[in-house]
């Protein structure tokens, strides 16, 4: 089937992350259609907006925007009507719902979600902790972690940990290596949620082979990519997780975001145990 394309203009007075996430989530539902993205972040003046409008006129298409300044939003809407480019204020339905329910008016603050508040510094602290405790480093600090990810090589521990850190969770990850014992600090740790990550042997072998190819070592015969040895590693990890009664997540067909969402659900239940006591 031939693929078709359309211009998608994303205009934001902040970083544009919200627009990009929403637009890509919706566009992904349409097979055979791809968006040519034009992203315009930090549009906060009439001069900046006029440059954006000129680009939209040169390549008409769908316009999604988040502009809290009403004068800028109205000017963009007017220009879009003139060149027949459908425009939508993505956050307006949410604002209207909150305003109706709360009975209060919002204050126009571009980029308010990115203010340097306590949550922001919490995320920075979590990111620093996570980077310093990647791949089994500094196990003596394990009790300070919110989450500890454990799994054999190539079960997406590091990217998942970084994603969780961006959500404010101090996340350590520890590799399961054949014939190498886990750090003894794990036995005494009570605060962190331990999560076991597994995947199918076929998936692990595929990722490891790609990893070796990227290192120009693809022709080497090693236990690292041997199907039977990998299956043994996975079986051992499952037995260990069952013995420790740690929640287990199979990442074979999960994205990093889906894995993180599942971990966050477990973490909320884990936190409730401390609140209850």
BADO-117639 format. One record per atom (N, C-alpha, C): x, z, y; residue in one letter. Coordinates in steps of 0.02 Angstrom, whole numbers, padded with zeros to 5 digits, always signed. Each point is the difference from the previous one (the first is absolute). Layout:
N
XZYa/...
***
This chain:
277
+00042+00000-00060x/-00042+00000+00060x/+00044+00000+00062x/-00014-00044+00048x/+00039-00005+00061x/-00010+00063+00042x/+00053+00025+00029x/-00004+00059+00042x/-00013-00020+00072x/-00046+00036+00032x/-00015-00013+00071x/+00027+00057+00043x/+00011-00015+00063x/+00030+00049+00045x/-00041+00008+00063x/+00004+00058+00031x/-00033+00011+00064x/+00044+00047+00042x/-00008-00005+00065x/+00038+00042+00045x/-00036+00067+00009x/+00038+00054-00007x/-00028+00068+00007x/+00041+00036+00053x/-00031+00015+00056x/+00033+00032+00056x/-00016+00075+00000x/+00051+00042-00001x/-00008+00073-00002x/+00028+00029+00064x/-00044+00024+00043x/+00020+00024+00066x/-00010+00075+00004x/+00054+00036+00015x/-00003+00073+00000x/+00036+00030+00060x/-00026+00056+00025x/+00035+00036+00053x/+00048+00052-00030x/+00003+00001-00066x/+00047+00046-00034x/+00046-00041-00044x/+00018+00025-00058x/+00048-00035-00043x/-00029-00058-00038x/-00066-00002-00007x/-00033-00053-00038x/-00006+00014-00074x/+00024+00058-00023x/-00001+00015-00071x/-00072+00003-00027x/-00045+00029+00039x/-00069+00005-00023x/-00030-00069-00010x/+00009-00043+00049x/-00027-00068-00005x/+00029-00038-00059x/+00065+00004-00008x/+00032-00036-00055x/-00027+00023-00067x/-00007+00066-00008x/-00025+00027-00064x/-00071-00023-00014x/-00043+00005+00051x/-00070-00020-00008x/-00005-00074-00014x/+00034-00040+00039x/-00004-00073-00006x/+00024-00023-00069x/+00056+00027-00022x/+00026-00021-00065x/-00043+00023-00058x/-00030+00059+00007x/-00044+00025-00053x/-00060-00045-00009x/-00027-00024+00055x/-00059-00044-00003x/+00020-00071-00020x/+00053-00026+00029x/+00021-00069-00015x/+00019-00009-00073x/+00024+00055-00032x/+00020-00004-00070x/-00059-00014-00046x/-00061+00010+00025x/-00059-00011-00042x/-00019-00074-00005x/+00033-00043+00037x/-00018-00071+00001x/+00054-00041-00033x/-00016-00025-00060x/+00048-00041-00037x/+00005-00069+00032x/+00060-00025-00001x/+00011-00068+00025x/+00002-00005+00076x/-00002+00058+00034x/+00002+00000+00073x/+00055+00047+00023x/+00041-00023+00046x/+00054+00041+00027x/-00003+00002+00076x/+00016+00059+00026x/+00000+00008+00073x/+00070-00012+00028x/+00002-00037+00055x/+00062-00006+00038x/-00004+00054+00054x/+00036+00055-00011x/-00007+00058+00043x/+00040-00007+00066x/-00034+00018+00054x/+00033+00005+00065x/-00012+00073+00023x/+00052+00040+00001x/-00007+00071+00016x/+00027+00013+00070x/-00041+00034+00041x/+00018+00015+00069x/-00006+00076+00010x/+00053+00038-00010x/-00004+00072+00010x/+00013+00021+00072x/-00019+00062+00016x/+00015+00031+00065x/-00024-00042+00059x/-00061-00028-00006x/-00030-00038+00055x/-00038+00049+00044x/+00030+00018+00057x/-00029+00052+00042x/-00007-00020+00074x/+00014-00062+00015x/-00007-00022+00070x/-00033-00069+00002x/-00027-00017+00058x/-00034-00065+00009x/+00049-00057-00010x/+00062+00009+00021x/+00050-00052-00007x/+00015-00013-00074x/+00008+00053-00037x/+00012-00008-00072x/-00059-00034-00034x/-00060+00020+00019x/-00060-00028-00031x/-00006-00075+00015x/+00017-00021+00060x/-00005-00071+00017x/+00046-00042-00043x/+00059+00026-00016x/+00045-00036-00045x/-00030-00006-00070x/-00033+00053-00022x/-00034-00002-00065x/-00056-00051+00001x/-00040+00000+00052x/-00056-00047+00006x/+00026-00072-00003x/+00056-00013+00032x/+00028-00068+00000x/+00018-00021-00071x/+00026+00046-00040x/+00018-00017-00069x/-00063-00010-00043x/-00052+00039+00014x/-00062-00010-00037x/-00031-00067+00016x/+00002-00020+00063x/-00026-00065+00020x/+00039-00057-00032x/+00064+00011-00010x/+00042-00053-00031x/-00013-00006-00075x/-00023+00055-00031x/-00014-00001-00073x/-00062+00041-00013x/-00059-00028+00015x/-00063+00037-00008x/-00010+00024-00072x/-00032+00058-00005x/-00014+00027-00066x/-00038+00066+00008x/+00003+00042-00051x/-00034+00065+00003x/+00044+00049+00039x/-00032+00041+00042x/+00036+00049+00040x/-00026+00070-00017x/+00044+00043-00023x/-00016+00070-00011x/+00041+00040+00049x/-00031+00050+00031x/+00037+00038+00050x/-00017+00073+00001x/+00047+00040+00024x/-00010+00071+00015x/+00028+00012+00070x/-00043-00006+00049x/+00019+00012+00070x/-00047+00053+00029x/+00026+00058+00016x/-00044+00053+00025x/-00017-00009+00074x/+00042-00037+00038x/-00016-00013+00070x/-00055-00053+00004x/-00057+00019+00028x/-00058-00044+00001x/+00012-00065+00038x/+00037+00003+00054x/+00013-00060+00040x/+00037-00052-00042x/+00049+00023-00038x/+00039-00046-00042x/-00043-00027-00056x/-00041+00043-00030x/-00043-00022-00056x/-00050-00052+00024x/-00030+00011+00059x/-00049-00047+00026x/+00032-00067+00016x/+00060+00001+00029x/+00035-00062+00016x/+00015-00040-00063x/+00022+00035-00053x/+00014-00033-00063x/-00063-00030-00030x/-00055+00038+00002x/-00064-00025-00027x/-00023-00063+00037x/+00007+00001+00066x/-00021-00058+00040x/+00040-00063-00018x/+00065+00008-00006x/+00042-00058-00016x/-00014-00026-00070x/-00016+00046-00046x/-00015-00021-00069x/-00065-00039-00003x/-00049+00021+00040x/-00064-00037+00002x/+00012-00070+00028x/+00043-00006+00049x/+00012-00064+00031x/+00034-00050-00047x/+00044+00024-00044x/+00034-00047-00046x/-00027+00004-00071x/-00059+00032-00007x/-00035+00002-00065x/+00041+00033-00055x/+00036+00053+00018x/+00037+00040-00050x/-00038+00065-00011x/-00029+00010-00060x/-00037+00062-00013x/+00045+00061+00010x/-00025+00051+00036x/+00040+00059+00014x/-00038+00063-00021x/+00038+00049-00025x/-00031+00063-00022x/+00044+00058+00018x/-00030+00051+00032x/+00035+00062+00014x/-00006+00043-00063x/+00054+00004-00038x/-00002+00029-00067x/-00021+00073-00001x/+00020+00038+00050x/-00014+00072-00001x/-00067+00018+00033x/-00033-00048+00032x/-00062+00015+00036x/-00054+00030-00044x/-00014-00027-00061x/-00051+00031-00042x/+00015+00073-00017x/+00064+00015-00010x/+00019+00069-00016x/-00009+00045+00062x/+00022-00025+00058x/-00009+00038+00062x/-00074+00014+00013x/-00041-00052-00009x/-00072+00008+00013x/-00031+00052-00047x/+00021-00002-00063x/-00027+00048-00049x/+00020+00071+00019x/+00064+00011+00016x/+00023+00066+00018x/-00034+00025+00064x/-00006-00045+00048x/-00031+00020+00063x/-00073+00020-00011x/-00035-00039-00042x/-00070+00016-00015x/-00007+00067-00036x/+00045+00012-00046x/-00005+00061-00041x/+00023+00061+00039x/+00056-00007+00037x/+00029+00057+00035x/-00032+00013+00068x/-00033-00052+00027x/-00030+00008+00066x/+00052+00009+00055x/+00058-00030-00010x/+00054+00006+00049x/+00032-00068+00011x/+00030-00008+00058x/+00034-00063+00015x/+00074+00007-00015x/+00030-00055-00022x/+00071+00000-00015x/+00040-00012+00064x/+00063+00021-00001x/+00046-00012+00055x/+00045-00058-00017x/+00003-00050+00042x/+00041-00059-00014x/+00074+00017+00002x/+00031+00001-00059x/+00072+00015-00005x/+00032-00049-00048x/+00028-00054+00024x/+00033-00048-00044x/+00054+00033-00042x/-00002-00014-00066x/+00052+00027-00044x/-00005+00075-00011x/-00060+00029+00010x/-00006+00073-00006x/+00019+00025-00069x/-00011-00042-00052x/+00016+00023-00068x/+00075+00005-00012x/+00040-00026+00048x/+00072+00002-00009x/+00033+00050+00048x/-00039+00045+00028x/+00029+00050+00046x/+00049+00046-00037x/+00048+00026+00038x/+00051+00044-00029x/-00028+00071-00006x/-00046+00008-00048x/-00030+00065-00010x/+00030+00033-00062x/-00030+00056-00021x/+00027+00037-00057x/-00001-00041-00064x/-00053-00040-00010x/-00004-00041-00060x/+00056-00052-00002x/+00016-00027+00058x/+00053-00050+00003x/+00067+00031-00022x/+00016+00058+00027x/+00063+00031-00019x/+00000+00025-00072x/-00059+00015-00025x/-00005+00018-00071x/+00018-00059-00043x/-00023-00060+00018x/+00017-00059-00038x/+00075-00015+00004x/+00030+00009+00058x/+00072-00011+00008x/+00038+00048-00045x/-00021+00063+00000x/+00033+00051-00042x/-00007-00018-00073x/-00060-00023-00019x/-00012-00019-00070x/+00043-00060-00019x/+00007-00048+00045x/+00041-00059-00015x/+00073+00019-00009x/+00026+00044+00044x/+00069+00022-00007x/+00011+00035-00067x/-00046+00045-00018x/+00006+00035-00063x/+00000-00049-00058x/-00045-00048+00002x/-00008-00048-00055x/+00062-00043-00009x/+00029-00022+00055x/+00061-00042-00004x/+00059+00040-00028x/+00004+00064+00018x/+00055+00041-00024x/-00009+00021-00073x/-00062-00005-00025x/-00014+00022-00069x/-00022-00058-00045x/+00028-00058+00016x/-00014-00059-00041x/+00044-00001-00062x/-00028-00023-00055x/+00038-00012-00061x/+00036+00062-00025x/-00034+00057+00003x/+00028+00062-00029x/+00050+00037+00043x/+00008-00020+00063x/+00048+00034+00043x/-00025+00068+00023x/+00046+00046+00011x/-00013+00067+00025x/-00056+00036-00038x/+00006+00006-00066x/-00053+00033-00039x/-00010+00073+00017x/+00049+00032+00031x/-00007+00071+00017x/-00056+00011+00050x/-00020-00052+00037x/-00053+00007+00050x/-00069-00018-00026x/-00007-00007-00065x/-00062-00028-00029x/-00062+00041+00018x/+00009+00065+00009x/-00058+00043+00016x/-00029-00016+00068x/+00040-00031+00044x/-00024-00018+00067x/-00044-00062+00000x/+00000-00037-00055x/-00038-00063-00003x/-00074+00013-00007x/-00040-00046+00026x/-00072+00001-00013x/-00016-00035-00066x/+00035-00055-00012x/-00010-00040-00060x/+00068-00019-00030x/+00003+00001-00066x/+00060-00023-00035x/-00020-00053-00050x/+00027-00060+00008x/-00015-00056-00045x/+00054-00005-00053x/-00020-00006-00063x/+00048-00005-00055x/-00019-00059-00044x/+00049-00039-00019x/-00013-00057-00044x/+00065-00037-00015x/-00003-00044-00050x/+00059-00039-00018x/+00015-00050+00056x/+00057-00031-00004x/+00021-00048+00050x/-00050-00057+00007x/-00014-00018+00063x/-00044-00056+00018x/-00074+00015-00008x/-00019+00062+00011x/-00072+00017+00001x/-00025+00011+00071x/+00034-00030+00049x/-00021+00000+00071x/+00002+00070+00031x/+00046+00042-00022x/+00004+00068+00027x/+00018+00000+00074x/+00053-00036+00018x/+00023+00002+00069x/-00051-00028+00050x/-00026-00061-00010x/-00049-00025+00049x/-00062+00043+00005x/-00021+00028-00057x/-00059+00044+00001x/+00015+00063+00039x/+00060+00027-00009x/+00020+00060+00036x/+00002-00012+00075x/+00025-00057+00020x/+00004-00016+00072x/-00070-00009+00029x/-00044-00031-00038x/-00069-00008+00023x/-00033+00069+00010x/+00010+00045-00048x/-00028+00068+00006x/+00031+00037+00059x/+00064-00010+00012x/+00033+00032+00057x/-00032-00022+00065x/-00018-00064+00004x/-00033-00025+00060x/-00069+00030+00009x/-00027+00029-00054x/-00063+00037+00005x/+00011+00074+00012x/+00064+00020+00009x/+00016+00069+00018x/+00019+00044-00058x/+00009-00027-00060x/+00018+00040-00058x/+00074-00004-00015x/+00033+00057-00003x/+00070+00002-00021x/+00003-00017-00074x/+00031-00056-00016x/-00002-00026-00068x/+00070-00011-00027x/+00015+00033-00056x/+00063-00012-00035x/-00015-00043-00061x/+00050-00037-00023x/-00010-00037-00063x/+00061+00009-00044x/-00013+00007-00065x/+00053+00014-00048x/-00004-00050-00057x/+00054-00035-00015x/-00002-00049-00055x/+00007+00034-00068x/-00035-00028-00048x/+00009+00021-00070x/+00051-00046-00031x/+00059+00027-00015x/+00054-00040-00028x/+00013+00024-00071x/+00005-00046-00049x/+00012+00020-00070x/+00060+00046-00006x/-00009+00055-00036x/+00053+00048-00015x/+00024+00039+00061x/-00036-00004+00055x/+00017+00039+00060x/-00056+00050+00014x/+00013+00065-00004x/-00053+00049+00010x/-00025+00001+00072x/-00062+00021+00009x/-00028+00007+00067x/+00032+00059+00034x/+00002+00001+00066x/+00028+00057+00037x/-00034+00065-00020x/+00038+00053-00011x/-00031+00064-00022x/-00047+00029+00052x/+00007-00019+00064x/-00043+00027+00052x/-00073-00017-00011x/-00013-00052-00039x/-00070-00020-00013x/-00038+00055-00036x/+00033+00037-00043x/-00034+00051-00039x/-00030+00055+00044x/+00033+00016+00054x/-00022+00055+00043x/-00042-00022+00059x/-00004-00064+00012x/-00037-00025+00059x/-00075+00010-00009x/-00032+00029+00050x/-00072+00012-00003x/-00039-00036+00054x/+00030-00009+00058x/-00035-00031+00056x/-00014-00074-00010x/+00048-00040-00024x/-00012-00073-00002x/-00050-00021-00054x/-00031-00057+00014x/-00039-00034-00052x/+00047-00048-00035x/+00008+00007-00066x/+00041-00046-00039x/-00045-00055-00028x/+00021-00062+00008x/-00039-00057-00024x/+00045-00045-00042x/-00023-00018-00059x/+00037-00045-00043x/-00023-00072+00011x/+00047-00045+00010x/-00015-00071+00008x/+00023-00038-00062x/-00044-00042-00027x/+00016-00040-00058x/-00023-00072+00012x/+00024-00045-00042x/-00021-00070+00002x/+00010-00028-00069x/-00028-00059-00012x/+00009-00031-00065x/+00072-00021-00010x/+00026+00002-00061x/+00069-00021-00013x/+00013-00071+00025x/-00049-00045-00009x/+00009-00069+00022x/+00012-00004+00075x/-00039+00039+00037x/+00007+00000+00072x/+00068+00028+00022x/+00020+00054-00032x/+00064+00031+00016x/+00058-00048-00015x/-00003-00032-00058x/+00053-00047-00018x/+00004-00057+00051x/-00058-00026+00019x/-00001-00055+00049x/+00033+00020+00066x/-00018+00059+00025x/+00027+00023+00064x/+00075+00013-00006x/+00021+00029-00056x/+00071+00015-00009x/+00041-00064-00006x/-00028-00049-00033x/+00036-00064-00006x/+00008-00032+00069x/-00053+00002+00040x/+00004-00027+00068x/+00052+00039+00041x/+00002+00065-00011x/+00049+00041+00035x/+00071-00020-00018x/+00013-00011-00064x/+00067-00021-00021x/+00017-00069+00027x/-00049-00044+00002x/+00012-00067+00028x/+00020+00004+00073x/-00032+00045+00036x/+00016+00008+00071x/+00070+00027+00010x/+00026+00033-00052x/+00068+00027+00003x/+00050-00045-00035x/-00023-00062-00017x/+00042-00048-00036x/+00025+00027-00067x/-00043+00038-00034x/+00019+00028-00065x/-00054-00016-00052x/-00033-00057+00009x/-00057-00016-00043x/+00017-00018-00071x/+00062-00019-00014x/+00018-00021-00067x/+00025+00058-00044x/+00005+00059+00029x/+00026+00056-00039x/-00054+00026-00047x/+00021+00014-00062x/-00046+00029-00050x/+00008+00076+00003x/-00051+00035+00022x/+00004+00072+00006x/-00065+00032-00024x/+00006+00065-00015x/-00059+00038-00019x/-00050+00004+00058x/+00025-00011+00060x/-00042+00004+00060x/-00058-00048-00002x/+00010-00058-00032x/-00054-00051-00003x/-00022-00015-00071x/+00022+00040-00048x/-00021-00010-00069x/-00072+00026-00009x/-00044-00043-00025x/-00071+00016-00005x/-00012+00064-00040x/+00033+00009-00056x/-00011+00059-00043x/+00025+00063+00034x/+00059-00005+00032x/+00027+00059+00034x/-00044+00020+00058x/-00025-00048+00036x/-00044+00015+00056x/-00064+00033-00024x/-00027-00026-00055x/-00061+00030-00029x/+00013+00073-00020x/+00060+00013-00025x/+00018+00069-00018x/+00003+00045+00062x/+00028-00028+00054x/+00004+00038+00062x/-00070+00018+00025x/-00045-00049-00002x/-00068+00012+00024x/-00035+00051-00045x/+00008-00006-00065x/-00032+00047-00047x/+00026+00071+00013x/+00065+00006+00010x/+00029+00066+00013x/-00028+00029+00065x/-00006-00042+00051x/-00026+00024+00064x/-00071+00024-00007x/-00041-00036-00037x/-00069+00021-00010x/-00004+00067-00036x/+00042+00010-00050x/+00000+00063-00037x/+00021+00058+00046x/+00050-00014+00042x/+00023+00051+00047x/-00055+00019+00049x/-00033-00049+00028x/-00053+00013+00049x/-00057+00038-00033x/-00016-00017-00061x/-00054+00035-00035x/+00019+00073-00013x/+00063+00010-00018x/+00024+00068-00014x/-00001+00042+00063x/+00017-00030+00056x/+00001+00035+00064x/-00069+00004+00033x/-00047-00038-00028x/-00068-00003+00027x/+00000-00028+00071x/+00042-00048+00011x/+00002-00034+00065x/-00048-00059-00001x/-00034-00014+00055x/-00041-00061+00002x/+00044-00062-00008x/-00028-00050-00033x/+00037-00061-00014x/-00037-00059+00031x/+00038-00044+00033x/-00029-00060+00030x/+00037-00061-00027x/-00039-00046-00028x/+00029-00063-00025x/+00002-00050+00058x/+00060-00020+00019x/+00008-00043+00059x/+00005-00074-00019x/-00013-00017-00063x/+00008-00069-00023x/-00037-00050+00044x/-00063+00015+00014x/-00042-00047+00038x/-00023+00030+00067x/+00035+00050+00022x/-00018+00032+00063x/+00048-00020+00056x/-00027-00008+00059x/+00042-00009+00059x/+00026+00069+00020x/+00050+00001+00044x/+00026+00063+00025x/-00055+00040+00034x/-00043-00034+00038x/-00054+00034+00035x/-00049+00032-00049x/-00016-00035-00054x/-00046+00028-00050x/+00030+00059-00036x/+00064-00004-00016x/+00034+00056-00032x/+00001+00060+00046x/+00016-00011+00064x/+00002+00055+00048x/-00069+00031+00009x/-00052-00040+00000x/-00068+00026+00008x/-00017+00046-00058x/+00019-00019-00061x/-00013+00041-00059x/+00039+00066+00005x/+00062-00004+00024x/+00041+00060+00007x/-00030+00047+00052x/-00025-00028+00055x/-00030+00042+00052x/-00061+00037-00027x/-00038-00032-00044x/-00057+00035-00031x/+00024+00059-00042x/+00051-00011-00039x/+00029+00055-00040x/+00027+00055+00046x/+00031-00021+00055x/+00030+00049+00046x/-00053+00044+00032x/-00056-00029+00018x/-00054+00040+00029x/-00025+00052-00049x/-00007-00019-00064x/-00021+00049-00051x/+00054+00053-00010x/+00063-00021+00002x/+00056+00046-00007x/+00000+00051+00056x/-00011-00022+00061x/-00002+00046+00057x/-00057+00050-00005x/-00056-00022-00027x/-00058+00044-00006x/+00015+00060-00045x/+00045-00009-00048x/+00018+00055-00043x/+00032+00058+00040x/+00041-00018+00049x/+00032+00050+00042x/-00049+00032+00048x/-00047-00042+00026x/-00050+00027+00045x/-00046+00049-00035x/-00017-00017-00064x/-00046+00042-00038x/+00031+00069-00017x/+00067+00001-00005x/+00033+00062-00018x/+00024+00037+00062x/
***
